[in-house]
């Protein structure tokens, strides 16, 4: 996990790489990329090394998608 702190505040946002997000949600990195390309997930924050960084909100969106998919697929 990476922590991003806003200047002059104590507000921190926990960020994760695509691999960490994939591991925590149980979906593939390719599926995450698909969701980005189709506007299901917002364009992620980019770290200085070019890595995509995702928020807890992104994780919750993926969990919602997984739940919705389970309702329509046998």
PDB file with SEQRES, HELIX, SHEET and CRYST1 records, atoms N, CA, C and O in Angstrom:
SEQRES   1 A   74  UNK UNK UNK UNK UNK UNK UNK UNK UNK UNK UNK UNK UNK          
SEQRES   2 A   74  UNK UNK UNK UNK UNK UNK UNK UNK UNK UNK UNK UNK UNK          
SEQRES   3 A   74  UNK UNK UNK UNK UNK UNK UNK UNK UNK UNK UNK UNK UNK          
SEQRES   4 A   74  UNK UNK UNK UNK UNK UNK UNK UNK UNK UNK UNK UNK UNK          
SEQRES   5 A   74  UNK UNK UNK UNK UNK UNK UNK UNK UNK UNK UNK UNK UNK          
SEQRES   6 A   74  UNK UNK UNK UNK UNK UNK UNK UNK UNK                          
HELIX    1 AA1 UNK A   18  UNK A   25  1                                   8    
HELIX    2 AA2 UNK A   29  UNK A   37  1                                   9    
HELIX    3 AA3 UNK A   56  UNK A   72  1                                  17    
SHEET    1 AA1 4 UNK A   2  UNK A   5  0                                        
SHEET    2 AA1 4 UNK A  12  UNK A  17 -1                                        
SHEET    3 AA1 4 UNK A  52  UNK A  54 -1                                        
SHEET    4 AA1 4 UNK A  45  UNK A  46 -1                                        
CRYST1    1.000    1.000    1.000  90.00  90.00  90.00 P 1           1          
ATOM      1  N   UNK A   1       0.840  -1.178   0.000  1.00  0.00           N  
ATOM      2  CA  UNK A   1       0.000   0.000   0.000  1.00  0.00           C  
ATOM      3  C   UNK A   1       0.883   1.239   0.000  1.00  0.00           C  
ATOM      4  O   UNK A   1       1.987   1.242   0.545  1.00  0.00           O  
ATOM      5  N   UNK A   2       0.384   2.253  -0.605  1.00  0.00           N  
ATOM      6  CA  UNK A   2       1.035   3.549  -0.649  1.00  0.00           C  
ATOM      7  C   UNK A   2       0.093   4.526   0.016  1.00  0.00           C  
ATOM      8  O   UNK A   2      -1.120   4.457  -0.178  1.00  0.00           O  
ATOM      9  N   UNK A   3       0.638   5.426   0.790  1.00  0.00           N  
ATOM     10  CA  UNK A   3      -0.195   6.443   1.413  1.00  0.00           C  
ATOM     11  C   UNK A   3       0.082   7.779   0.769  1.00  0.00           C  
ATOM     12  O   UNK A   3       1.239   8.161   0.592  1.00  0.00           O  
ATOM     13  N   UNK A   4      -0.963   8.488   0.418  1.00  0.00           N  
ATOM     14  CA  UNK A   4      -0.871   9.808  -0.179  1.00  0.00           C  
ATOM     15  C   UNK A   4      -1.425  10.781   0.835  1.00  0.00           C  
ATOM     16  O   UNK A   4      -2.559  10.626   1.288  1.00  0.00           O  
ATOM     17  N   UNK A   5      -0.649  11.776   1.196  1.00  0.00           N  
ATOM     18  CA  UNK A   5      -1.101  12.766   2.160  1.00  0.00           C  
ATOM     19  C   UNK A   5      -1.252  14.113   1.493  1.00  0.00           C  
ATOM     20  O   UNK A   5      -0.401  14.532   0.709  1.00  0.00           O  
ATOM     21  N   UNK A   6      -2.346  14.792   1.810  1.00  0.00           N  
ATOM     22  CA  UNK A   6      -2.575  16.122   1.276  1.00  0.00           C  
ATOM     23  C   UNK A   6      -1.701  17.111   2.042  1.00  0.00           C  
ATOM     24  O   UNK A   6      -1.556  17.018   3.261  1.00  0.00           O  
ATOM     25  N   UNK A   7      -1.130  18.046   1.316  1.00  0.00           N  
ATOM     26  CA  UNK A   7      -0.238  19.032   1.920  1.00  0.00           C  
ATOM     27  C   UNK A   7      -0.934  19.780   3.048  1.00  0.00           C  
ATOM     28  O   UNK A   7      -2.101  20.158   2.938  1.00  0.00           O  
ATOM     29  N   UNK A   8      -0.202  19.984   4.130  1.00  0.00           N  
ATOM     30  CA  UNK A   8      -0.652  20.777   5.273  1.00  0.00           C  
ATOM     31  C   UNK A   8      -1.912  20.233   5.948  1.00  0.00           C  
ATOM     32  O   UNK A   8      -2.642  20.984   6.595  1.00  0.00           O  
ATOM     33  N   UNK A   9      -2.168  18.944   5.800  1.00  0.00           N  
ATOM     34  CA  UNK A   9      -3.305  18.327   6.486  1.00  0.00           C  
ATOM     35  C   UNK A   9      -2.865  16.973   7.026  1.00  0.00           C  
ATOM     36  O   UNK A   9      -1.780  16.485   6.711  1.00  0.00           O  
ATOM     37  N   UNK A  10      -3.698  16.395   7.818  1.00  0.00           N  
ATOM     38  CA  UNK A  10      -3.450  15.040   8.309  1.00  0.00           C  
ATOM     39  C   UNK A  10      -4.319  14.039   7.564  1.00  0.00           C  
ATOM     40  O   UNK A  10      -4.486  12.902   8.007  1.00  0.00           O  
ATOM     41  N   UNK A  11      -4.873  14.461   6.433  1.00  0.00           N  
ATOM     42  CA  UNK A  11      -5.750  13.585   5.661  1.00  0.00           C  
ATOM     43  C   UNK A  11      -4.897  12.679   4.796  1.00  0.00           C  
ATOM     44  O   UNK A  11      -4.102  13.154   3.985  1.00  0.00           O  
ATOM     45  N   UNK A  12      -5.057  11.398   4.962  1.00  0.00           N  
ATOM     46  CA  UNK A  12      -4.310  10.436   4.165  1.00  0.00           C  
ATOM     47  C   UNK A  12      -5.248   9.567   3.351  1.00  0.00           C  
ATOM     48  O   UNK A  12      -6.341   9.223   3.802  1.00  0.00           O  
ATOM     49  N   UNK A  13      -4.820   9.219   2.161  1.00  0.00           N  
ATOM     50  CA  UNK A  13      -5.592   8.337   1.295  1.00  0.00           C  
ATOM     51  C   UNK A  13      -4.739   7.111   1.027  1.00  0.00           C  
ATOM     52  O   UNK A  13      -3.607   7.225   0.559  1.00  0.00           O  
ATOM     53  N   UNK A  14      -5.278   5.949   1.322  1.00  0.00           N  
ATOM     54  CA  UNK A  14      -4.550   4.711   1.069  1.00  0.00           C  
ATOM     55  C   UNK A  14      -4.699   4.345  -0.398  1.00  0.00           C  
ATOM     56  O   UNK A  14      -5.811   4.270  -0.919  1.00  0.00           O  
ATOM     57  N   UNK A  15      -3.579   4.120  -1.057  1.00  0.00           N  
ATOM     58  CA  UNK A  15      -3.581   3.778  -2.476  1.00  0.00           C  
ATOM     59  C   UNK A  15      -2.969   2.407  -2.672  1.00  0.00           C  
ATOM     60  O   UNK A  15      -2.145   1.967  -1.870  1.00  0.00           O  
ATOM     61  N   UNK A  16      -3.372   1.728  -3.743  1.00  0.00           N  
ATOM     62  CA  UNK A  16      -2.814   0.409  -4.041  1.00  0.00           C  
ATOM     63  C   UNK A  16      -2.531   0.306  -5.534  1.00  0.00           C  
ATOM     64  O   UNK A  16      -3.161   0.973  -6.354  1.00  0.00           O  
ATOM     65  N   UNK A  17      -1.577  -0.536  -5.859  1.00  0.00           N  
ATOM     66  CA  UNK A  17      -1.251  -0.765  -7.267  1.00  0.00           C  
ATOM     67  C   UNK A  17      -2.319  -1.662  -7.889  1.00  0.00           C  
ATOM     68  O   UNK A  17      -3.176  -2.204  -7.191  1.00  0.00           O  
ATOM     69  N   UNK A  18      -2.254  -1.809  -9.206  1.00  0.00           N  
ATOM     70  CA  UNK A  18      -3.210  -2.670  -9.902  1.00  0.00           C  
ATOM     71  C   UNK A  18      -3.087  -4.106  -9.394  1.00  0.00           C  
ATOM     72  O   UNK A  18      -4.097  -4.789  -9.219  1.00  0.00           O  
ATOM     73  N   UNK A  19      -1.864  -4.565  -9.158  1.00  0.00           N  
ATOM     74  CA  UNK A  19      -1.661  -5.917  -8.647  1.00  0.00           C  
ATOM     75  C   UNK A  19      -2.273  -6.110  -7.274  1.00  0.00           C  
ATOM     76  O   UNK A  19      -2.885  -7.142  -6.998  1.00  0.00           O  
ATOM     77  N   UNK A  20      -2.106  -5.108  -6.406  1.00  0.00           N  
ATOM     78  CA  UNK A  20      -2.698  -5.186  -5.071  1.00  0.00           C  
ATOM     79  C   UNK A  20      -4.222  -5.169  -5.152  1.00  0.00           C  
ATOM     80  O   UNK A  20      -4.900  -5.909  -4.439  1.00  0.00           O  
ATOM     81  N   UNK A  21      -4.751  -4.319  -6.026  1.00  0.00           N  
ATOM     82  CA  UNK A  21      -6.204  -4.248  -6.195  1.00  0.00           C  
ATOM     83  C   UNK A  21      -6.745  -5.573  -6.730  1.00  0.00           C  
ATOM     84  O   UNK A  21      -7.777  -6.061  -6.269  1.00  0.00           O  
ATOM     85  N   UNK A  22      -6.049  -6.145  -7.696  1.00  0.00           N  
ATOM     86  CA  UNK A  22      -6.463  -7.433  -8.258  1.00  0.00           C  
ATOM     87  C   UNK A  22      -6.467  -8.511  -7.176  1.00  0.00           C  
ATOM     88  O   UNK A  22      -7.400  -9.309  -7.091  1.00  0.00           O  
ATOM     89  N   UNK A  23      -5.437  -8.530  -6.365  1.00  0.00           N  
ATOM     90  CA  UNK A  23      -5.335  -9.538  -5.301  1.00  0.00           C  
ATOM     91  C   UNK A  23      -6.453  -9.362  -4.268  1.00  0.00           C  
ATOM     92  O   UNK A  23      -7.060 -10.341  -3.832  1.00  0.00           O  
ATOM     93  N   UNK A  24      -6.718  -8.122  -3.885  1.00  0.00           N  
ATOM     94  CA  UNK A  24      -7.734  -7.860  -2.860  1.00  0.00           C  
ATOM     95  C   UNK A  24      -9.153  -8.120  -3.351  1.00  0.00           C  
ATOM     96  O   UNK A  24     -10.031  -8.462  -2.559  1.00  0.00           O  
ATOM     97  N   UNK A  25      -9.383  -7.960  -4.657  1.00  0.00           N  
ATOM     98  CA  UNK A  25     -10.737  -8.152  -5.190  1.00  0.00           C  
ATOM     99  C   UNK A  25     -10.940  -9.523  -5.815  1.00  0.00           C  
ATOM    100  O   UNK A  25     -12.074  -9.952  -6.025  1.00  0.00           O  
ATOM    101  N   UNK A  26      -9.838 -10.213  -6.114  1.00  0.00           N  
ATOM    102  CA  UNK A  26      -9.948 -11.528  -6.733  1.00  0.00           C  
ATOM    103  C   UNK A  26     -10.246 -11.484  -8.224  1.00  0.00           C  
ATOM    104  O   UNK A  26     -10.678 -12.483  -8.798  1.00  0.00           O  
ATOM    105  N   UNK A  27     -10.020 -10.332  -8.859  1.00  0.00           N  
ATOM    106  CA  UNK A  27     -10.191 -10.256 -10.314  1.00  0.00           C  
ATOM    107  C   UNK A  27      -8.834  -9.994 -10.953  1.00  0.00           C  
ATOM    108  O   UNK A  27      -7.894  -9.579 -10.275  1.00  0.00           O  
ATOM    109  N   UNK A  28      -8.733 -10.232 -12.235  1.00  0.00           N  
ATOM    110  CA  UNK A  28      -7.445 -10.088 -12.918  1.00  0.00           C  
ATOM    111  C   UNK A  28      -7.114  -8.628 -13.207  1.00  0.00           C  
ATOM    112  O   UNK A  28      -7.993  -7.767 -13.251  1.00  0.00           O  
ATOM    113  N   UNK A  29      -5.823  -8.375 -13.402  1.00  0.00           N  
ATOM    114  CA  UNK A  29      -5.373  -7.040 -13.797  1.00  0.00           C  
ATOM    115  C   UNK A  29      -5.974  -6.670 -15.148  1.00  0.00           C  
ATOM    116  O   UNK A  29      -6.271  -5.502 -15.399  1.00  0.00           O  
ATOM    117  N   UNK A  30      -6.153  -7.660 -16.018  1.00  0.00           N  
ATOM    118  CA  UNK A  30      -6.760  -7.409 -17.332  1.00  0.00           C  
ATOM    119  C   UNK A  30      -8.205  -6.931 -17.179  1.00  0.00           C  
ATOM    120  O   UNK A  30      -8.651  -6.064 -17.930  1.00  0.00           O  
ATOM    121  N   UNK A  31      -8.932  -7.484 -16.221  1.00  0.00           N  
ATOM    122  CA  UNK A  31     -10.316  -7.056 -15.982  1.00  0.00           C  
ATOM    123  C   UNK A  31     -10.339  -5.614 -15.474  1.00  0.00           C  
ATOM    124  O   UNK A  31     -11.202  -4.828 -15.865  1.00  0.00           O  
ATOM    125  N   UNK A  32      -9.397  -5.275 -14.610  1.00  0.00           N  
ATOM    126  CA  UNK A  32      -9.311  -3.900 -14.113  1.00  0.00           C  
ATOM    127  C   UNK A  32      -9.050  -2.952 -15.277  1.00  0.00           C  
ATOM    128  O   UNK A  32      -9.678  -1.898 -15.382  1.00  0.00           O  
ATOM    129  N   UNK A  33      -8.134  -3.325 -16.137  1.00  0.00           N  
ATOM    130  CA  UNK A  33      -7.822  -2.513 -17.319  1.00  0.00           C  
ATOM    131  C   UNK A  33      -9.066  -2.366 -18.208  1.00  0.00           C  
ATOM    132  O   UNK A  33      -9.340  -1.282 -18.723  1.00  0.00           O  
ATOM    133  N   UNK A  34      -9.811  -3.458 -18.384  1.00  0.00           N  
ATOM    134  CA  UNK A  34     -11.052  -3.427 -19.166  1.00  0.00           C  
ATOM    135  C   UNK A  34     -12.038  -2.426 -18.559  1.00  0.00           C  
ATOM    136  O   UNK A  34     -12.639  -1.634 -19.285  1.00  0.00           O  
ATOM    137  N   UNK A  35     -12.207  -2.457 -17.244  1.00  0.00           N  
ATOM    138  CA  UNK A  35     -13.124  -1.536 -16.574  1.00  0.00           C  
ATOM    139  C   UNK A  35     -12.692  -0.086 -16.788  1.00  0.00           C  
ATOM    140  O   UNK A  35     -13.538   0.788 -16.982  1.00  0.00           O  
ATOM    141  N   UNK A  36     -11.388   0.179 -16.755  1.00  0.00           N  
ATOM    142  CA  UNK A  36     -10.877   1.535 -17.009  1.00  0.00           C  
ATOM    143  C   UNK A  36     -11.178   1.964 -18.437  1.00  0.00           C  
ATOM    144  O   UNK A  36     -11.704   3.053 -18.669  1.00  0.00           O  
ATOM    145  N   UNK A  37     -10.845   1.104 -19.390  1.00  0.00           N  
ATOM    146  CA  UNK A  37     -10.998   1.434 -20.811  1.00  0.00           C  
ATOM    147  C   UNK A  37     -12.451   1.687 -21.192  1.00  0.00           C  
ATOM    148  O   UNK A  37     -12.719   2.431 -22.135  1.00  0.00           O  
ATOM    149  N   UNK A  38     -13.379   1.086 -20.484  1.00  0.00           N  
ATOM    150  CA  UNK A  38     -14.797   1.228 -20.790  1.00  0.00           C  
ATOM    151  C   UNK A  38     -15.518   2.198 -19.857  1.00  0.00           C  
ATOM    152  O   UNK A  38     -16.748   2.258 -19.852  1.00  0.00           O  
ATOM    153  N   UNK A  39     -14.760   2.952 -19.071  1.00  0.00           N  
ATOM    154  CA  UNK A  39     -15.335   3.996 -18.233  1.00  0.00           C  
ATOM    155  C   UNK A  39     -16.060   3.510 -16.994  1.00  0.00           C  
ATOM    156  O   UNK A  39     -16.765   4.283 -16.344  1.00  0.00           O  
ATOM    157  N   UNK A  40     -15.898   2.240 -16.658  1.00  0.00           N  
ATOM    158  CA  UNK A  40     -16.542   1.700 -15.464  1.00  0.00           C  
ATOM    159  C   UNK A  40     -15.790   2.163 -14.219  1.00  0.00           C  
ATOM    160  O   UNK A  40     -16.400   2.483 -13.199  1.00  0.00           O  
ATOM    161  N   UNK A  41     -14.475   2.196 -14.310  1.00  0.00           N  
ATOM    162  CA  UNK A  41     -13.628   2.775 -13.266  1.00  0.00           C  
ATOM    163  C   UNK A  41     -13.047   4.076 -13.805  1.00  0.00           C  
ATOM    164  O   UNK A  41     -12.766   4.179 -14.999  1.00  0.00           O  
ATOM    165  N   UNK A  42     -12.863   5.071 -12.936  1.00  0.00           N  
ATOM    166  CA  UNK A  42     -12.245   6.314 -13.402  1.00  0.00           C  
ATOM    167  C   UNK A  42     -10.768   6.101 -13.726  1.00  0.00           C  
ATOM    168  O   UNK A  42     -10.156   5.127 -13.287  1.00  0.00           O  
ATOM    169  N   UNK A  43     -10.214   7.016 -14.493  1.00  0.00           N  
ATOM    170  CA  UNK A  43      -8.781   6.959 -14.797  1.00  0.00           C  
ATOM    171  C   UNK A  43      -8.035   7.058 -13.470  1.00  0.00           C  
ATOM    172  O   UNK A  43      -8.273   7.987 -12.699  1.00  0.00           O  
ATOM    173  N   UNK A  44      -7.135   6.115 -13.192  1.00  0.00           N  
ATOM    174  CA  UNK A  44      -6.463   6.108 -11.894  1.00  0.00           C  
ATOM    175  C   UNK A  44      -5.390   7.188 -11.783  1.00  0.00           C  
ATOM    176  O   UNK A  44      -4.927   7.748 -12.777  1.00  0.00           O  
ATOM    177  N   UNK A  45      -5.021   7.454 -10.549  1.00  0.00           N  
ATOM    178  CA  UNK A  45      -3.902   8.340 -10.249  1.00  0.00           C  
ATOM    179  C   UNK A  45      -2.641   7.663 -10.763  1.00  0.00           C  
ATOM    180  O   UNK A  45      -2.516   6.441 -10.676  1.00  0.00           O  
ATOM    181  N   UNK A  46      -1.711   8.436 -11.293  1.00  0.00           N  
ATOM    182  CA  UNK A  46      -0.429   7.878 -11.755  1.00  0.00           C  
ATOM    183  C   UNK A  46       0.674   8.335 -10.814  1.00  0.00           C  
ATOM    184  O   UNK A  46       0.808   9.522 -10.517  1.00  0.00           O  
ATOM    185  N   UNK A  47       1.458   7.373 -10.352  1.00  0.00           N  
ATOM    186  CA  UNK A  47       2.625   7.664  -9.524  1.00  0.00           C  
ATOM    187  C   UNK A  47       3.747   8.135 -10.438  1.00  0.00           C  
ATOM    188  O   UNK A  47       3.662   7.952 -11.652  1.00  0.00           O  
ATOM    189  N   UNK A  48       4.779   8.725  -9.893  1.00  0.00           N  
ATOM    190  CA  UNK A  48       5.878   9.264 -10.705  1.00  0.00           C  
ATOM    191  C   UNK A  48       6.554   8.195 -11.563  1.00  0.00           C  
ATOM    192  O   UNK A  48       7.125   8.512 -12.607  1.00  0.00           O  
ATOM    193  N   UNK A  49       6.494   6.938 -11.136  1.00  0.00           N  
ATOM    194  CA  UNK A  49       7.097   5.854 -11.921  1.00  0.00           C  
ATOM    195  C   UNK A  49       6.142   5.317 -12.990  1.00  0.00           C  
ATOM    196  O   UNK A  49       6.478   4.365 -13.695  1.00  0.00           O  
ATOM    197  N   UNK A  50       4.965   5.914 -13.115  1.00  0.00           N  
ATOM    198  CA  UNK A  50       3.996   5.501 -14.127  1.00  0.00           C  
ATOM    199  C   UNK A  50       2.990   4.463 -13.654  1.00  0.00           C  
ATOM    200  O   UNK A  50       2.038   4.153 -14.370  1.00  0.00           O  
ATOM    201  N   UNK A  51       3.190   3.917 -12.444  1.00  0.00           N  
ATOM    202  CA  UNK A  51       2.250   2.921 -11.927  1.00  0.00           C  
ATOM    203  C   UNK A  51       0.887   3.564 -11.692  1.00  0.00           C  
ATOM    204  O   UNK A  51       0.788   4.710 -11.252  1.00  0.00           O  
ATOM    205  N   UNK A  52      -0.150   2.806 -11.992  1.00  0.00           N  
ATOM    206  CA  UNK A  52      -1.505   3.251 -11.682  1.00  0.00           C  
ATOM    207  C   UNK A  52      -1.755   2.981 -10.200  1.00  0.00           C  
ATOM    208  O   UNK A  52      -1.376   1.935  -9.674  1.00  0.00           O  
ATOM    209  N   UNK A  53      -2.392   3.930  -9.547  1.00  0.00           N  
ATOM    210  CA  UNK A  53      -2.715   3.774  -8.135  1.00  0.00           C  
ATOM    211  C   UNK A  53      -4.219   3.913  -7.947  1.00  0.00           C  
ATOM    212  O   UNK A  53      -4.853   4.815  -8.495  1.00  0.00           O  
ATOM    213  N   UNK A  54      -4.768   3.002  -7.166  1.00  0.00           N  
ATOM    214  CA  UNK A  54      -6.208   2.913  -6.977  1.00  0.00           C  
ATOM    215  C   UNK A  54      -6.569   3.187  -5.524  1.00  0.00           C  
ATOM    216  O   UNK A  54      -5.775   2.955  -4.613  1.00  0.00           O  
ATOM    217  N   UNK A  55      -7.785   3.685  -5.331  1.00  0.00           N  
ATOM    218  CA  UNK A  55      -8.263   4.030  -3.999  1.00  0.00           C  
ATOM    219  C   UNK A  55      -9.196   2.945  -3.456  1.00  0.00           C  
ATOM    220  O   UNK A  55      -9.574   2.009  -4.162  1.00  0.00           O  
ATOM    221  N   UNK A  56      -9.545   3.099  -2.208  1.00  0.00           N  
ATOM    222  CA  UNK A  56     -10.520   2.204  -1.577  1.00  0.00           C  
ATOM    223  C   UNK A  56     -11.865   2.305  -2.300  1.00  0.00           C  
ATOM    224  O   UNK A  56     -12.599   1.321  -2.392  1.00  0.00           O  
ATOM    225  N   UNK A  57     -12.183   3.487  -2.810  1.00  0.00           N  
ATOM    226  CA  UNK A  57     -13.417   3.679  -3.570  1.00  0.00           C  
ATOM    227  C   UNK A  57     -13.424   2.803  -4.826  1.00  0.00           C  
ATOM    228  O   UNK A  57     -14.452   2.227  -5.181  1.00  0.00           O  
ATOM    229  N   UNK A  58     -12.270   2.708  -5.495  1.00  0.00           N  
ATOM    230  CA  UNK A  58     -12.163   1.835  -6.668  1.00  0.00           C  
ATOM    231  C   UNK A  58     -12.408   0.381  -6.273  1.00  0.00           C  
ATOM    232  O   UNK A  58     -13.088  -0.359  -6.985  1.00  0.00           O  
ATOM    233  N   UNK A  59     -11.854  -0.018  -5.143  1.00  0.00           N  
ATOM    234  CA  UNK A  59     -12.053  -1.382  -4.649  1.00  0.00           C  
ATOM    235  C   UNK A  59     -13.538  -1.647  -4.401  1.00  0.00           C  
ATOM    236  O   UNK A  59     -14.054  -2.704  -4.765  1.00  0.00           O  
ATOM    237  N   UNK A  60     -14.220  -0.687  -3.781  1.00  0.00           N  
ATOM    238  CA  UNK A  60     -15.647  -0.858  -3.500  1.00  0.00           C  
ATOM    239  C   UNK A  60     -16.466  -0.945  -4.785  1.00  0.00           C  
ATOM    240  O   UNK A  60     -17.435  -1.702  -4.849  1.00  0.00           O  
ATOM    241  N   UNK A  61     -16.088  -0.182  -5.802  1.00  0.00           N  
ATOM    242  CA  UNK A  61     -16.786  -0.256  -7.089  1.00  0.00           C  
ATOM    243  C   UNK A  61     -16.630  -1.643  -7.705  1.00  0.00           C  
ATOM    244  O   UNK A  61     -17.589  -2.199  -8.239  1.00  0.00           O  
ATOM    245  N   UNK A  62     -15.434  -2.195  -7.632  1.00  0.00           N  
ATOM    246  CA  UNK A  62     -15.208  -3.533  -8.185  1.00  0.00           C  
ATOM    247  C   UNK A  62     -16.001  -4.577  -7.403  1.00  0.00           C  
ATOM    248  O   UNK A  62     -16.576  -5.490  -7.996  1.00  0.00           O  
ATOM    249  N   UNK A  63     -16.035  -4.449  -6.090  1.00  0.00           N  
ATOM    250  CA  UNK A  63     -16.827  -5.386  -5.283  1.00  0.00           C  
ATOM    251  C   UNK A  63     -18.307  -5.291  -5.656  1.00  0.00           C  
ATOM    252  O   UNK A  63     -19.002  -6.306  -5.702  1.00  0.00           O  
ATOM    253  N   UNK A  64     -18.791  -4.077  -5.922  1.00  0.00           N  
ATOM    254  CA  UNK A  64     -20.178  -3.896  -6.350  1.00  0.00           C  
ATOM    255  C   UNK A  64     -20.416  -4.589  -7.692  1.00  0.00           C  
ATOM    256  O   UNK A  64     -21.417  -5.283  -7.872  1.00  0.00           O  
ATOM    257  N   UNK A  65     -19.491  -4.396  -8.627  1.00  0.00           N  
ATOM    258  CA  UNK A  65     -19.595  -5.028  -9.948  1.00  0.00           C  
ATOM    259  C   UNK A  65     -19.630  -6.549  -9.807  1.00  0.00           C  
ATOM    260  O   UNK A  65     -20.441  -7.220 -10.446  1.00  0.00           O  
ATOM    261  N   UNK A  66     -18.745  -7.087  -8.965  1.00  0.00           N  
ATOM    262  CA  UNK A  66     -18.723  -8.540  -8.750  1.00  0.00           C  
ATOM    263  C   UNK A  66     -20.062  -9.033  -8.213  1.00  0.00           C  
ATOM    264  O   UNK A  66     -20.572 -10.065  -8.649  1.00  0.00           O  
ATOM    265  N   UNK A  67     -20.627  -8.290  -7.266  1.00  0.00           N  
ATOM    266  CA  UNK A  67     -21.918  -8.672  -6.702  1.00  0.00           C  
ATOM    267  C   UNK A  67     -23.028  -8.622  -7.734  1.00  0.00           C  
ATOM    268  O   UNK A  67     -23.873  -9.515  -7.790  1.00  0.00           O  
ATOM    269  N   UNK A  68     -23.028  -7.575  -8.553  1.00  0.00           N  
ATOM    270  CA  UNK A  68     -24.046  -7.439  -9.596  1.00  0.00           C  
ATOM    271  C   UNK A  68     -23.916  -8.558 -10.627  1.00  0.00           C  
ATOM    272  O   UNK A  68     -24.916  -9.122 -11.073  1.00  0.00           O  
ATOM    273  N   UNK A  69     -22.674  -8.876 -11.001  1.00  0.00           N  
ATOM    274  CA  UNK A  69     -22.459  -9.953 -11.975  1.00  0.00           C  
ATOM    275  C   UNK A  69     -22.939 -11.292 -11.435  1.00  0.00           C  
ATOM    276  O   UNK A  69     -23.452 -12.121 -12.187  1.00  0.00           O  
ATOM    277  N   UNK A  70     -22.776 -11.504 -10.140  1.00  0.00           N  
ATOM    278  CA  UNK A  70     -23.189 -12.788  -9.564  1.00  0.00           C  
ATOM    279  C   UNK A  70     -24.713 -12.951  -9.580  1.00  0.00           C  
ATOM    280  O   UNK A  70     -25.218 -14.072  -9.524  1.00  0.00           O  
ATOM    281  N   UNK A  71     -25.440 -11.840  -9.657  1.00  0.00           N  
ATOM    282  CA  UNK A  71     -26.900 -11.908  -9.706  1.00  0.00           C  
ATOM    283  C   UNK A  71     -27.421 -12.302 -11.082  1.00  0.00           C  
ATOM    284  O   UNK A  71     -28.517 -12.849 -11.201  1.00  0.00           O  
ATOM    285  N   UNK A  72     -26.633 -12.024 -12.125  1.00  0.00           N  
ATOM    286  CA  UNK A  72     -27.111 -12.290 -13.483  1.00  0.00           C  
ATOM    287  C   UNK A  72     -26.447 -13.484 -14.151  1.00  0.00           C  
ATOM    288  O   UNK A  72     -26.903 -13.928 -15.204  1.00  0.00           O  
ATOM    289  N   UNK A  73     -25.384 -14.012 -13.564  1.00  0.00           N  
ATOM    290  CA  UNK A  73     -24.719 -15.173 -14.160  1.00  0.00           C  
ATOM    291  C   UNK A  73     -24.984 -16.405 -13.308  1.00  0.00           C  
ATOM    292  O   UNK A  73     -24.851 -16.361 -12.086  1.00  0.00           O  
ATOM    293  N   UNK A  74     -25.358 -17.499 -13.949  1.00  0.00           N  
ATOM    294  CA  UNK A  74     -25.656 -18.725 -13.188  1.00  0.00           C  
ATOM    295  C   UNK A  74     -24.414 -19.367 -12.614  1.00  0.00           C  
ATOM    296  O   UNK A  74     -24.503 -20.401 -11.952  1.00  0.00           O  
TER     297      UNK A  74                                                      
END                                                                             
